[in-house]
Amino acid sequence: MTDLRDRVAFVTGASRGIGRAVAVRLAASGAAVAACARGDHAGGVAAEIAAAGGRAEALSADVTSAGELQAAVRAALDRFGRIDILVNNAGIARDQLLMRMKPEEWDAVIATNLTAAYSCTQAVLRPMLRQRWGRVVNVGSVVGQSGNAGQANYAASKAGLIGFSKALAQEVAARGITVNVVAPGFIETDMTAAIGDAAREALTARIPAGRLGQPEDVAAAVCYLASEEASYITGQVIGVNGGMYM
């Protein structure tokens, strides 16, 4: 398994789904984890990591509030002394055909999925620049590459995350910091649990691997990109989608 001993990871949206799997996988690889979510929702994953012998701190922040994110980053720095790995995972969907999409549905998705990544990355960047080592892994989506009817807001936010990552990768590469995107396909999470059986069968038929992915599939890719072994990979989009988009 990838060795992340002496590294500290900050993970947003860490309370469930992909974020929870990422936090657990990073901790199992030796990293201390600052697990960030709204309210007290990150307490469960922090307790799970601690019970397995790892180090974790549950932090509370609404990622759409730059002030709350900055406070959470300061708390992580106070607790662990450094932040080496940032995983911008927090995300929401508000699906609707564009003709019917309300401004608040657009704004909420952009604020959570894209603007929050800007706010959180900016907050951790100075410590990474000082230590001349860092890993930023942004969790995108296959929809940001291919588009999807009824998800103009979601696709725009995830496509924006790709452009953001490529630009930032060029800014910080000389300081030993890499910036990459992991773009999951359809993963077994709460977000996909509401899909009906017929829709699930139709969706699975579009995936060459013949199944939906698991959060652990995504966590494995994130963990690799967070490692020393991935030091020459930056500005890339790594698809974890079972071949759905190539």
C-alpha positions in Angstrom: 0.0 0.0 0.0 1.1 3.6 -0.7 3.2 5.0 2.2 1.9 8.3 3.4 3.4 8.3 6.9 4.3 11.8 8.1 1.8 13.4 5.7 -1.4 15.3 6.7 -4.5 15.3 4.5 -7.4 17.7 4.5 -10.5 16.1 2.9 -13.8 18.0 2.3 -17.1 16.2 2.2 -15.5 13.5 4.3 -18.6 12.3 6.1 -19.9 9.8 3.5 -19.6 8.3 0.1 -16.4 9.0 -1.8 -15.1 11.5 0.8 -15.4 8.9 3.6 -13.7 6.3 1.5 -10.9 8.7 0.6 -10.3 9.7 4.3 -10.2 6.0 5.4 -7.8 5.0 2.6 -5.5 7.9 3.3 -5.4 7.1 7.0 -4.8 3.4 6.3 -1.8 4.5 4.2 -0.4 6.4 7.2 -1.6 9.9 6.7 -3.2 12.0 9.5 -6.6 13.1 8.3 -8.5 16.3 8.9 -12.0 15.2 7.9 -14.1 18.2 7.1 -17.9 18.2 6.7 -20.9 20.3 7.8 -21.9 20.3 11.5 -20.7 17.2 13.4 -21.1 14.9 10.4 -17.3 14.1 10.2 -17.2 12.7 13.7 -18.1 9.2 12.5 -15.3 8.8 10.0 -12.8 10.4 12.4 -13.9 7.8 15.0 -13.6 5.0 12.5 -10.1 6.0 11.6 -9.1 6.3 15.3 -10.6 2.9 16.1 -8.4 1.4 13.3 -5.3 3.0 14.9 -5.0 6.0 12.7 -5.0 9.8 13.4 -7.9 12.0 12.5 -9.6 15.2 13.5 -13.2 16.0 12.7 -13.7 19.6 11.5 -16.9 21.5 10.8 -17.3 23.8 7.9 -19.9 24.8 5.3 -17.7 24.7 2.2 -19.7 27.5 0.6 -18.4 29.8 3.4 -14.8 30.9 2.7 -14.5 32.1 6.3 -15.6 28.7 7.7 -13.2 26.9 5.4 -10.3 29.1 6.4 -11.1 28.5 10.1 -11.1 24.7 9.5 -7.8 24.9 7.7 -6.3 26.9 10.6 -7.6 24.3 13.0 -6.0 21.5 11.0 -2.7 23.4 11.0 -2.9 24.0 14.8 -3.7 20.3 15.3 -1.2 18.7 12.9 1.3 21.4 12.2 1.1 21.1 8.4 -1.1 20.2 5.5 0.4 18.1 2.7 -2.6 16.8 0.8 -5.8 18.5 -0.1 -8.8 16.6 -1.5 -11.6 18.8 -2.7 -14.4 16.3 -2.7 -17.5 18.1 -1.4 -20.2 18.3 -4.0 -23.9 18.4 -4.6 -26.3 17.9 -7.6 -29.5 19.9 -8.3 -30.6 18.2 -11.5 -33.0 20.0 -13.8 -33.4 20.8 -17.5 -31.9 24.2 -18.2 -35.2 25.6 -19.3 -36.6 24.9 -15.9 -33.5 25.4 -13.8 -33.9 28.1 -11.1 -31.0 30.5 -10.5 -30.6 29.2 -6.9 -30.1 25.7 -8.3 -27.3 26.9 -10.6 -25.7 29.0 -7.9 -25.8 26.3 -5.2 -24.0 23.8 -7.4 -21.4 26.2 -8.6 -20.7 27.5 -5.1 -20.3 24.0 -3.6 -18.6 22.2 -6.4 -16.3 24.9 -7.9 -16.0 28.0 -5.8 -15.4 26.0 -2.6 -12.4 24.3 -4.3 -11.0 27.7 -5.0 -11.5 28.9 -1.4 -10.1 25.7 0.2 -7.1 25.5 -2.2 -6.2 29.1 -1.6 -6.3 28.5 2.1 -3.9 25.6 2.1 -1.6 26.8 -0.7 0.7 29.1 1.3 1.8 26.3 3.8 2.4 24.0 0.8 4.5 26.6 -1.0 6.6 27.1 2.1 7.3 23.4 2.6 7.8 23.0 -1.2 5.6 19.9 -1.3 2.0 19.4 -1.8 -0.8 17.4 -3.5 -4.1 18.8 -4.5 -6.6 16.3 -5.8 -9.9 17.6 -7.0 -12.8 15.2 -7.3 -14.5 15.9 -10.7 -16.9 13.8 -12.6 -17.3 12.0 -16.0 -20.1 14.5 -16.5 -17.6 17.3 -16.6 -16.0 15.6 -19.6 -19.0 14.3 -21.5 -21.9 16.4 -20.4 -25.3 15.0 -19.4 -28.8 16.2 -20.1 -30.4 17.7 -17.1 -27.1 18.5 -15.4 -25.9 21.7 -17.0 -25.0 23.2 -13.6 -23.3 20.0 -12.4 -21.4 19.5 -15.7 -20.3 23.2 -15.7 -19.0 23.0 -12.2 -17.0 19.8 -12.8 -15.7 21.1 -16.2 -14.7 24.3 -14.4 -12.8 22.2 -11.9 -10.7 20.6 -14.7 -9.7 24.1 -16.1 -9.0 25.3 -12.5 -6.8 22.4 -11.9 -4.8 22.7 -15.1 -4.2 26.4 -14.5 -3.1 25.9 -10.9 -0.9 23.0 -11.8 1.1 25.3 -14.1 1.4 27.9 -11.3 2.8 25.6 -8.6 4.7 22.8 -10.3 8.1 24.3 -9.7 7.4 24.3 -5.9 6.9 20.5 -5.8 3.1 20.8 -5.7 1.0 18.7 -8.1 -2.7 19.3 -9.0 -4.8 16.7 -10.5 -8.4 15.7 -11.0 -10.0 12.3 -10.4 -13.1 12.1 -12.5 -15.4 9.3 -11.2 -18.1 7.7 -13.4 -21.2 6.4 -11.8 -20.4 5.3 -8.2 -22.5 3.5 -5.6 -23.2 6.4 -3.3 -26.2 8.2 -1.8 -26.3 10.3 -4.9 -26.9 7.3 -7.2 -29.0 5.3 -4.7 -32.2 7.0 -5.8 -31.9 5.7 -9.4 -34.7 3.3 -10.2 -34.0 -0.3 -11.4 -34.8 0.4 -15.0 -32.6 3.5 -15.1 -29.8 1.6 -13.3 -29.9 -1.2 -15.9 -29.8 1.3 -18.8 -26.9 3.1 -17.1 -24.9 -0.1 -16.5 -25.3 -1.1 -20.1 -23.3 2.0 -21.0 -20.4 1.0 -18.8 -17.9 -1.4 -20.5 -17.0 -2.8 -17.1 -20.6 -3.8 -16.6 -21.0 -2.3 -13.1 -21.2 0.9 -11.1 -18.0 1.7 -9.3 -17.4 1.7 -5.6 -16.2 4.6 -3.5 -13.0 2.6 -2.8 -12.2 2.6 -6.5 -12.0 6.4 -6.4 -10.2 6.4 -3.1 -7.4 4.2 -4.6 -6.8 6.7 -7.4 -6.8 9.7 -5.0 -4.4 7.9 -2.7 -1.9 7.2 -5.5 -2.0 10.8 -6.7 -1.4 12.0 -3.2 1.8 9.9 -3.0 5.5 10.5 -3.7 5.2 8.0 -6.6 2.9 10.4 -8.5 5.4 13.4 -8.2 5.7 13.7 -12.1 1.9 13.6 -12.7 0.3 17.0 -12.7 -2.5 18.8 -14.5 -4.1 15.5 -15.4 -7.6 14.1 -15.4 -7.7 10.5 -14.2 -11.0 8.8 -15.2 -12.4 6.2 -12.8 -15.4 5.3 -14.8 -15.2 1.6 -15.9 -14.6 2.7 -19.5 -17.7 4.8 -19.7 -15.8 7.7 -21.1 -12.4 7.3 -22.9 
